[in-house]
Amino acid sequence: MSLKPRRKPRRPLTRTERWALDGVGGALLATGAVGAFVPGMPTTVFWIGAVLCFLKTRPHAVRPMLRVPVVGPAIVWFLRWRPFGGGRKQRR
């Protein structure tokens, strides 16, 4: 009987790492918000980056971003994408 080796628990983020991720996430969120009003500037790409930063530091802040009707489904699709730990393909 072989058991899969368990993953090591992740080390908690330091205060500096948390602040850095919060700062980068906030900057990406603000840039994406500007992109919602400026023609030709993408919004989704910046908000995906912000979600990836905020998932590490503030997971409760991600839910309102996923509820935005235009950008939210694209972010959810990206997070479910297989290289980022998405589930198995569903059988039809």
C-alpha positions, 0 to 999 in steps of 0.5 A: 500500500503506497501513499502519496507523499503529502505536500509540505505546508506553505510558509506564511508570508512575511509582512514585507511580502504581504505589503508587496503583494498588496501594493502590486495587486492594488496597482493592477486593480487601479490600472484595470479600472482605468482600462474599463474607461479608456478605449483600447486598454485591456481590463481583464489582464490587469484584474487577473494579475490583481486576483492572483496577488490578492488570493495570497493576501486577501482572499475575501477581496477577490469575490467582488471582483469575480461578480463583475458581469463583464470581467468576472467570468473571464477571471474565473475561466483563467483560474480554472485553467489546468496549469493553475490547479483547475479541476479535471475536464468534465465528461459530456 
